[in-house]
Amino acid sequence: MRLHLCVVGRLRKGPEKTLVDDYLDRAGKTGRGLGLGPVNVTEVEDKKGGGAASEAALLSAALPKGALLCCLDERGARLSSPQFADLLAKWRDTGRQDVVFAIGGADGLDHAFRDSADATLSLGEMVWPHMLARVMLAEQIYRAATILAGTPYHRT
């Protein structure tokens, strides 16, 4: 199952990009034998400043056809890392070929776009800058792969 991060905004060189690249590389290597990955990143940018609705249109255009859409939103489901791993495994085992995780810009995701999602996930009650949300999601994807692989990265 291919995983996609469709995100508003561009990560420039710096510590956040280094972390995202590292976790997604690890996730790809660990997940390969599990049927998870690769993880692709698509960045969209609304240069005309049309707001969340315009960003949603760009995100929608970037979605692979037939993909399961999971939006990151503070109102979404709060899962433990093992629960997230189980969710990825469930999607994989039910034949999903593509799963997209969408992260909005500074104003979050357009309500209609978010409401059209198959799932919504929260990284907690706090609101995080989209750059850090991307790092945290990348780490959780890697962690989920290690949980499913039975490696000792995740400790309880």
Secondary structure, DSSP 8 states (H G I E B T S, - for coil): -EEEEEEES---SSHHHHHHHHHHHHHHHHHGGGT---EEEEEE--TT--HHHHHHHHHHHHS-TT-EEEEEEEEEE---HHHHHHHHHHHHHTT-SEEEEEE-BTTB--HHHHHT-SEEE-S-SS---HHHHHHHHHHHHHHHHHHHHT-TTS--
